[in-house]
Amino acid sequence: MEQLAPKVLIFGHSFNNYNGIGITLTSLFSLWPPDKIAIVAPMAPIPFLMQNQLCNRYFDTLENKEYVINKNCHVENKDVLSPTSSYEDNRSWARKKVSYFLHKKIGIDDLIDRNPVSRELIDFVNDFNPDIIYTCLGSYGAIRYVKKVCVQTGNRFPLAIHIMDDWPNTLFNGRYFSWMWKKKYHRSFMGIVKKSILRLSICEGMSKEYAFRYNQIFFPFHNPVNVDLWDKVPNKRFQSDSAIKKIVFFGKINEDTQDALLDMCDVVTKLNRRGMLVQFDIYSPNYSKDMSSLFGGFLSCKIFPSIPHEKVKDHIKDYDVVYFPLCFSDRTRYYARLSMSTKTSEYMVSKVPILLYCPEELELYKYASNEGWACCVTHRNEDILLQSLVNLFVDSNLRNGLTKKAYQLAISRHNLINVSEDFKIKFIDAIRKYDAR
């Protein structure tokens, strides 16, 4: 007998189709009826919520206003984040430096309380009367915000937390007095961990480390994938003697990916100069004139605006290799060590060979290496990267072995139907135990 989904208030983030948390939430809560979900978040994409009927109620914390979500509602003058819009940072050099100093070195976002709790917000929470509040947190300020809401609603609603990056142990790195911030973060996070009745992580590696670090059980839940939907897209028949080999990258260009992307651009340029025709396409929300100039200077490397998440499955199968990089900097090694990219399960189900270029300390690499679903390069070395890419182009046994293993794992471990059902059961069990105290 199917168990009824509890009423969940998702606090701090929204369903969407343009960032990791939003995509993951959309997948994990796919079995919930919309009347059992309410969202409290800034700037939720209302057209996306309307189109997909994921929830019935949404409270915009920036406007301090509730929206009722249904197919017939009409929202005017509502700024909505777009997954395909490009961003140009036109601030002056001085303003950028001041912003960096305040946010990265001082930690002003954690010093100043930017999240007032209004009477309207508390009324919204009380009126929805959730069985549980679910939050991904993300910072010291987010912890304070959630705690204030809990207190002002009389601590009547139990809490579920889902940690998707190791921010409790890394977000303050690089700040002045980081030792002080570390103590502050640890004390605050321990408080919210103990308060929660359900604790979730992004991967098994994080769950193991958090069990040791915080002495609590964290259940791992990562972005699942709709296998049936991906299987409807025809697979490209790879031909080793085809004129042009095509590589693709989907995602952000930032301090965790830019150097690794430039390494691939160097590799592609070298291969073209040696007579092997190779094309490298980058689809990124960071597309801009500056980025276009940076990557456009390489032979056969192009950058485009990002495409909607639901269209990725239609594009990725046009390519011979999907490039999955993370940089080798100390920051990335530390911050991304316990993370698991949202794209992982989608790449695995695509039946396109994955070239993973990242440090060996990362849980992402350990998963790929232990299970054999990607060709892995774990040192920043363009010669090794080049040879690994060529191997994927010419060795059909290697390609077929990697894609077969990746697809099998996508079905057995990351299938949306199974994972989202297990996710729902974790909530039901936690609430049942809480009510039976």
C-alpha positions as CSV (number, residue, x, y, z in Angstrom):
1,M,0.0,0.0,0.0
2,E,1.4,3.4,-1.0
3,Q,2.2,5.6,2.0
4,L,0.9,9.2,1.9
5,A,3.4,11.9,1.5
6,P,3.7,14.3,4.5
7,K,3.3,18.1,4.2
8,V,6.7,19.6,3.7
9,L,7.8,23.2,3.9
10,I,10.9,23.7,1.8
11,F,12.8,26.6,3.3
12,G,15.5,28.7,1.7
13,H,15.6,27.1,-1.8
14,S,13.1,26.4,-4.6
15,F,12.5,24.0,-7.4
16,N,14.1,25.2,-10.6
17,N,15.8,24.0,-13.7
18,Y,19.0,26.0,-13.6
19,N,21.1,25.2,-10.5
20,G,22.1,22.1,-8.7
21,I,20.0,22.4,-5.6
22,G,16.8,23.4,-7.5
23,I,17.2,20.5,-10.0
24,T,17.9,18.0,-7.2
25,L,14.8,19.2,-5.2
26,T,12.7,18.9,-8.3
27,S,13.7,15.3,-8.8
28,L,13.6,14.2,-5.1
29,F,10.2,15.6,-4.4
30,S,8.7,14.4,-7.7
31,L,6.3,12.0,-5.9
32,W,4.8,14.6,-3.7
33,P,1.3,16.0,-4.6
34,P,1.6,19.8,-5.0
35,D,-0.8,20.5,-2.2
36,K,1.6,18.8,0.2
37,I,4.5,21.2,-0.7
38,A,5.0,24.9,0.2
39,I,8.2,26.9,-0.5
40,V,9.8,29.8,1.4
41,A,12.6,31.3,-0.7
42,P,13.8,34.4,-2.6
43,M,13.0,34.7,-6.3
44,A,11.5,31.3,-7.1
45,P,10.8,30.8,-10.9
46,I,7.1,31.0,-10.8
47,P,6.5,30.1,-14.5
48,F,8.5,26.9,-13.9
49,L,6.4,26.1,-10.8
50,M,3.2,26.8,-12.7
51,Q,4.2,24.7,-15.7
52,N,5.3,21.7,-13.7
53,Q,2.7,22.0,-10.8
54,L,5.3,21.1,-8.2
55,C,3.7,23.1,-5.3
56,N,0.6,25.1,-4.6
57,R,2.0,27.8,-2.4
58,Y,5.2,29.9,-2.4
59,F,6.3,32.7,-0.1
60,D,8.7,35.2,-1.6
61,T,11.0,36.4,1.2
62,L,12.3,39.4,-0.9
63,E,8.8,40.7,-1.6
64,N,7.4,39.4,1.8
65,K,4.5,38.1,-0.2
66,E,2.7,34.8,-0.8
67,Y,1.9,33.4,-4.3
68,V,-0.7,30.7,-5.0
69,I,0.7,28.5,-7.8
70,N,-1.7,27.0,-10.3
71,K,-2.0,26.8,-14.1
72,N,-4.5,29.7,-14.2
73,C,-2.7,32.2,-12.0
74,H,-1.2,35.2,-13.6
75,V,1.9,37.0,-12.2
76,E,2.7,40.5,-13.3
77,N,6.0,42.4,-12.9
78,K,7.7,39.4,-11.4
79,D,11.4,39.2,-12.0
80,V,12.3,35.6,-12.7
81,L,15.8,34.0,-12.9
82,S,16.4,32.6,-16.3
83,P,18.6,29.5,-16.9
84,T,19.7,30.8,-20.3
85,S,20.4,34.4,-19.5
86,S,24.0,35.6,-19.6
87,Y,25.5,37.8,-16.9
88,E,27.8,40.7,-17.4
89,D,29.5,42.0,-14.3
90,N,29.8,45.7,-15.1
91,R,31.0,46.8,-11.7
92,S,34.2,48.9,-11.6
93,W,37.5,47.3,-10.5
94,A,37.3,49.2,-7.2
95,R,33.8,47.9,-6.4
96,K,34.8,44.4,-7.2
97,K,37.7,44.6,-4.9
98,V,35.6,46.1,-2.1
99,S,33.0,43.4,-2.6
100,Y,35.6,40.7,-2.5
101,F,37.1,42.1,0.7
102,L,33.7,42.4,2.5
103,H,32.4,39.0,1.5
104,K,35.4,36.8,1.3
105,K,37.8,38.3,3.9
106,I,35.4,39.8,6.4
107,G,32.4,37.5,6.1
108,I,29.9,40.4,6.1
109,D,27.0,38.1,5.1
110,D,27.4,36.3,8.4
111,L,28.0,39.4,10.5
112,I,24.9,41.2,9.3
113,D,21.5,39.7,9.8
114,R,19.9,40.1,6.3
115,N,17.0,37.8,7.0
116,P,14.3,39.5,9.0
117,V,11.4,37.2,10.0
118,S,8.2,39.0,9.2
119,R,4.7,38.5,10.7
120,E,3.5,37.6,7.2
121,L,6.1,34.8,6.9
122,I,5.2,33.3,10.3
123,D,1.5,33.5,9.4
124,F,2.3,31.7,6.1
125,V,4.2,28.9,7.9
126,N,1.5,28.5,10.6
127,D,-1.3,28.5,8.1
128,F,0.4,25.8,5.9
129,N,1.0,23.8,9.1
130,P,3.7,21.5,7.7
131,D,4.5,18.0,9.1
132,I,8.2,19.0,8.7
133,I,10.4,21.8,7.6
134,Y,13.1,20.8,5.1
135,T,16.1,23.0,4.4
136,C,19.5,22.8,2.7
137,L,20.9,25.7,4.7
138,G,24.2,26.7,3.1
139,S,25.7,29.2,5.5
140,Y,25.9,30.4,9.1
141,G,23.3,33.1,8.3
142,A,20.9,30.4,6.9
143,I,21.2,28.5,10.2
144,R,20.3,31.6,12.2
145,Y,17.4,32.3,9.8
146,V,15.9,28.8,10.2
147,K,16.4,28.9,14.0
148,K,14.5,32.2,14.2
149,V,11.6,30.8,12.2
150,C,11.5,27.7,14.4
151,V,11.4,29.8,17.6
152,Q,8.7,32.2,16.3
153,T,6.5,29.3,15.3
154,G,6.8,27.9,18.8
155,N,9.2,25.1,17.8
156,R,6.1,23.1,16.7
157,F,7.5,21.8,13.4
158,P,10.3,19.2,13.3
159,L,13.3,19.9,11.0
160,A,15.0,18.0,8.2
161,I,18.4,19.2,6.9
162,H,20.1,18.2,3.6
163,I,23.8,19.1,3.3
164,M,24.9,19.3,-0.4
165,D,28.4,20.7,0.1
166,D,30.8,20.6,3.0
167,W,30.2,24.3,3.7
168,P,30.1,23.9,7.5
169,N,33.8,23.1,7.4
170,T,35.0,25.2,4.4
171,L,32.9,28.3,3.8
172,F,34.9,30.5,6.2
173,N,38.3,29.5,4.7
174,G,40.3,32.6,3.6
175,R,38.6,34.9,6.0
176,Y,40.4,36.9,8.6
177,F,40.2,35.2,12.0
178,S,39.2,31.9,10.3
179,W,39.9,30.0,13.6
180,M,37.1,32.1,15.2
181,W,34.7,31.5,12.3
182,K,35.5,27.8,12.4
183,K,34.4,27.6,16.0
184,K,31.3,29.7,15.3
185,Y,30.3,27.5,12.4
186,H,30.9,24.3,14.2
187,R,28.9,25.3,17.3
188,S,26.0,26.6,15.2
189,F,25.9,23.6,12.9
190,M,26.1,21.2,15.8
191,G,23.0,22.9,17.3
192,I,20.9,22.5,14.1
193,V,22.1,18.9,13.6
194,K,21.0,17.9,17.1
195,K,17.7,19.8,16.6
196,S,16.9,17.9,13.3
197,I,14.9,14.7,13.3
198,L,16.1,13.8,9.7
199,R,19.6,14.4,8.4
200,L,20.5,13.9,4.8
201,S,23.8,14.3,2.9
202,I,24.7,14.4,-0.8
203,C,26.8,11.2,-1.0
204,E,28.0,8.2,0.9
205,G,31.4,9.7,1.5
206,M,29.9,12.7,3.2
207,S,27.6,10.5,5.3
208,K,30.6,8.5,6.6
209,E,32.6,11.5,7.4
210,Y,29.7,13.4,9.0
211,A,28.9,10.3,11.2
212,F,32.4,10.6,12.6
213,R,32.6,14.4,12.7
214,Y,29.1,15.0,14.2
215,N,28.2,11.6,15.7
216,Q,24.9,11.5,13.8
217,I,23.5,9.4,11.0
218,F,23.2,11.2,7.6
219,F,21.3,9.4,4.8
220,P,22.8,10.1,1.4
221,F,20.5,11.4,-1.3
222,H,21.8,12.7,-4.6
223,N,20.0,13.9,-7.7
224,P,18.2,11.0,-9.3
225,V,17.5,10.7,-13.0
226,N,14.4,9.8,-15.0
227,V,15.8,6.9,-17.0
228,D,12.7,6.4,-19.2
229,L,12.8,10.1,-20.3
230,W,16.5,9.9,-21.3
231,D,16.0,6.6,-23.1
232,K,13.5,8.2,-25.4
233,V,16.3,10.2,-27.0
234,P,18.0,8.1,-29.7
235,N,21.6,7.3,-29.1
236,K,24.2,8.5,-31.6
237,R,26.1,5.6,-33.3
238,F,29.7,6.3,-32.7
239,Q,32.0,6.0,-35.7
240,S,35.7,5.9,-34.9
241,D,36.6,7.1,-38.4
242,S,34.2,10.0,-38.4
243,A,35.6,13.3,-39.7
244,I,35.1,15.4,-36.5
245,K,35.2,14.2,-32.9
246,K,33.0,16.3,-30.6
247,I,33.5,17.0,-26.9
248,V,31.0,18.9,-24.7
249,F,31.0,20.6,-21.3
250,F,27.8,21.8,-19.5
251,G,28.0,24.0,-16.5
252,K,29.5,27.0,-14.7
253,I,32.8,28.5,-15.4
254,N,34.3,29.5,-12.1
255,E,37.4,29.0,-9.9
256,D,36.5,25.3,-9.7
257,T,36.4,24.7,-13.4
258,Q,38.0,27.4,-15.5
259,D,41.6,26.2,-15.4
260,A,40.5,22.6,-16.2
261,L,38.5,23.9,-19.2
262,L,41.5,25.9,-20.5
263,D,43.5,22.7,-20.2
264,M,41.0,20.9,-22.5
265,C,41.2,23.9,-24.9
266,D,45.0,23.4,-25.1
267,V,44.5,19.7,-25.7
268,V,42.0,20.2,-28.5
269,T,44.2,22.8,-30.1
270,K,47.1,20.4,-30.1
271,L,45.1,17.6,-31.6
272,N,43.8,19.8,-34.4
273,R,47.3,20.9,-35.2
274,R,48.3,17.2,-35.4
275,G,45.6,16.5,-38.0
276,M,42.9,15.1,-35.7
277,L,39.7,17.2,-36.2
278,V,38.3,17.8,-32.7
279,Q,35.6,20.2,-31.6
280,F,35.0,21.4,-28.0
281,D,31.7,23.1,-27.1
282,I,31.0,24.8,-23.8
283,Y,27.5,25.5,-22.7
284,S,27.5,27.8,-19.6
285,P,25.3,30.3,-17.7
286,N,28.5,32.3,-17.4
287,Y,28.6,33.0,-21.1
288,S,29.7,36.6,-21.7
289,K,31.8,38.7,-24.1
290,D,34.8,38.2,-21.8
291,M,34.3,34.4,-21.7
292,S,33.8,34.3,-25.4
293,S,37.0,36.1,-26.0
294,L,38.9,33.8,-23.5
295,F,37.8,30.5,-25.0
296,G,37.3,31.7,-28.6
297,G,41.0,32.3,-28.9
298,F,41.6,28.5,-29.1
299,L,41.3,26.5,-32.2
300,S,37.9,24.6,-32.5
301,C,36.7,25.7,-29.0
302,K,33.4,27.5,-28.7
303,I,31.3,28.8,-25.9
304,F,27.5,29.2,-25.9
305,P,24.8,30.3,-23.4
306,S,23.5,27.5,-21.3
307,I,20.5,25.5,-22.5
308,P,17.5,24.6,-20.3
309,H,18.1,21.6,-18.1
310,E,15.3,19.6,-19.7
311,K,17.0,20.0,-23.1
312,V,20.4,18.7,-22.1
313,K,19.4,15.1,-22.8
314,D,18.6,16.1,-26.4
315,H,22.0,17.8,-26.9
316,I,24.5,15.5,-25.0
317,K,23.9,12.5,-27.3
318,D,25.2,14.5,-30.3
319,Y,28.7,14.3,-28.7
320,D,31.4,11.7,-28.6
321,V,32.7,12.6,-25.1
322,V,31.3,14.5,-22.2
323,Y,34.0,16.4,-20.3
324,F,33.6,16.4,-16.5
325,P,36.3,18.6,-14.9
326,L,37.1,20.1,-11.5
327,C,40.2,22.1,-10.9
328,F,43.3,21.0,-9.0
329,S,43.6,24.0,-6.7
330,D,43.8,23.7,-2.9
331,R,40.4,25.4,-2.7
332,T,38.7,22.9,-4.9
333,R,40.4,19.9,-3.3
334,Y,39.1,21.1,0.1
335,Y,35.7,22.5,-0.7
336,A,34.5,19.9,-3.3
337,R,36.0,16.8,-1.5
338,L,32.7,15.6,-0.2
339,S,30.5,16.9,-3.0
340,M,28.7,15.0,-5.8
341,S,27.8,17.0,-8.8
342,T,24.1,17.1,-9.8
343,K,25.2,16.2,-13.4
344,T,26.7,12.9,-12.3
345,S,23.7,10.7,-12.7
346,E,22.6,12.4,-15.9
347,Y,25.9,11.9,-17.5
348,M,25.9,8.2,-16.4
349,V,22.5,7.6,-18.1
350,S,23.4,9.4,-21.3
351,K,25.4,6.5,-22.8
352,V,28.1,9.0,-23.8
353,P,31.6,8.3,-22.4
354,I,32.6,10.5,-19.5
355,L,36.1,12.0,-19.2
356,L,36.6,12.9,-15.5
357,Y,39.5,15.4,-14.8
358,C,39.8,16.1,-11.1
359,P,41.9,15.5,-8.0
360,E,41.9,12.0,-6.5
361,E,40.8,13.2,-3.1
362,L,37.3,14.0,-4.3
363,E,34.4,11.6,-3.6
364,L,33.4,12.1,-7.2
365,Y,36.6,10.4,-8.4
366,K,36.4,7.7,-5.8
367,Y,32.9,6.8,-7.0
368,A,34.0,6.8,-10.6
369,S,37.2,4.9,-10.0
370,N,35.6,2.2,-7.7
371,E,32.7,1.6,-10.0
372,G,34.4,2.1,-13.4
373,W,31.9,4.5,-15.0
374,A,34.3,7.1,-16.3
375,C,37.8,7.5,-17.8
376,C,39.7,9.3,-15.0
377,V,42.6,11.7,-15.0
378,T,43.7,12.7,-11.5
379,H,46.7,14.9,-12.1
380,R,46.9,18.2,-13.9
381,N,48.8,17.0,-16.9
382,E,47.8,18.0,-20.4
383,D,49.7,15.1,-22.0
384,I,47.8,12.5,-19.9
385,L,44.5,14.3,-20.6
386,L,45.3,14.3,-24.3
387,Q,46.1,10.6,-24.4
388,S,43.0,9.7,-22.4
389,L,40.8,11.7,-24.8
390,V,42.4,10.0,-27.8
391,N,41.8,6.6,-26.1
392,L,38.1,7.3,-25.8
393,F,38.0,8.3,-29.5
394,V,39.8,5.2,-30.9
395,D,39.1,2.3,-28.4
396,S,35.6,1.1,-28.8
397,N,36.0,-1.5,-26.1
398,L,36.9,1.2,-23.6
399,R,34.0,3.4,-24.7
400,N,31.5,0.5,-24.5
401,G,32.7,-0.7,-21.2
402,L,32.5,2.7,-19.5
403,T,29.0,3.6,-20.9
404,K,27.6,0.2,-20.1
405,K,28.7,0.3,-16.5
406,A,27.6,3.9,-16.1
407,Y,24.1,3.1,-17.5
408,Q,23.7,0.1,-15.3
409,L,24.6,2.2,-12.2
410,A,22.1,4.9,-13.3
411,I,19.4,2.3,-13.4
412,S,20.3,0.5,-10.1
413,R,21.3,3.4,-7.9
414,H,20.0,6.7,-9.4
415,N,16.6,5.8,-11.0
416,L,14.2,8.6,-10.1
417,I,11.3,6.3,-9.2
418,N,13.2,4.3,-6.7
419,V,15.3,7.1,-5.2
420,S,12.4,9.5,-4.8
421,E,10.2,6.8,-3.2
422,D,13.0,6.0,-0.7
423,F,13.4,9.7,-0.1
424,K,9.7,10.0,0.8
425,I,9.8,7.0,3.1
426,K,12.7,8.5,5.1
427,F,10.4,11.5,5.8
428,I,7.5,9.3,6.7
429,D,9.6,7.2,9.1
430,A,11.2,10.2,10.7
431,I,7.9,11.9,11.4
432,R,6.3,8.7,12.7
433,K,9.2,8.3,15.2
434,Y,8.9,12.0,16.2
435,D,5.2,11.8,16.8
436,A,5.6,8.6,18.8
437,R,7.9,10.2,21.4
